[in-house]
Amino acid sequence: MSNIKLFESKKIRAAWHEGEQKWYFSVADVVEALTDSSDVKQYVKRMRQRDPELNSYWGTICTPP
């Protein structure tokens, strides 16, 4: 299955988990697609600082670009 999905012509990295039968998507890619942020890393960093629960679950199984 494809590891790149498109959302309004923007690339979103994805990984299929066979055991769970579901897709996982790169949060940074989704944030970039939805916000048009000029600096996604800083945007996500601020989100994580504001939300300790989000920060505690932060992780990815997609390789960063």
C-alpha positions in Angstrom: 0.0 0.0 0.0 1.2 3.5 -0.7 3.0 5.3 2.0 2.2 8.8 0.6 -1.4 10.1 0.6 -2.6 13.4 -0.9 -4.8 16.0 0.8 -5.6 18.9 -1.5 -2.4 18.2 -3.4 -0.2 18.1 -0.3 1.7 15.0 0.6 1.0 13.2 3.8 3.3 10.4 4.9 1.4 7.3 6.1 2.1 3.8 7.4 -0.2 0.9 7.4 -0.3 -1.3 10.5 -1.3 -4.8 9.3 -2.1 -6.2 12.7 -4.4 -3.3 13.7 -5.7 -2.9 10.1 -5.4 0.9 10.2 -3.4 3.7 8.9 -1.1 6.0 10.9 -0.4 9.5 9.5 2.4 12.0 10.1 1.1 14.6 12.4 3.6 17.2 11.2 2.4 16.6 7.6 -1.3 16.9 8.6 -0.6 20.1 10.6 1.2 21.6 7.6 -1.6 20.7 5.2 -4.3 22.1 7.5 -2.6 25.3 8.7 -0.3 26.4 5.9 2.2 27.2 8.6 5.6 28.5 7.4 7.4 26.6 10.1 5.7 23.4 11.0 8.3 22.3 13.6 7.8 25.5 15.6 4.0 25.2 15.3 4.0 21.7 16.6 6.5 22.6 19.3 4.1 25.3 20.6 1.2 22.9 20.5 3.2 20.4 22.6 4.2 23.1 25.1 0.6 24.1 25.5 -0.8 20.6 25.9 1.1 18.3 28.3 -1.1 15.3 27.4 -0.4 15.7 23.7 3.3 16.0 24.5 3.2 12.8 26.6 1.9 10.8 23.6 4.0 12.4 21.0 5.8 10.1 18.6 5.8 8.8 15.1 6.4 5.7 13.1 7.0 7.7 9.9 10.5 8.7 9.1 11.0 12.5 9.2 12.0 14.1 5.8 
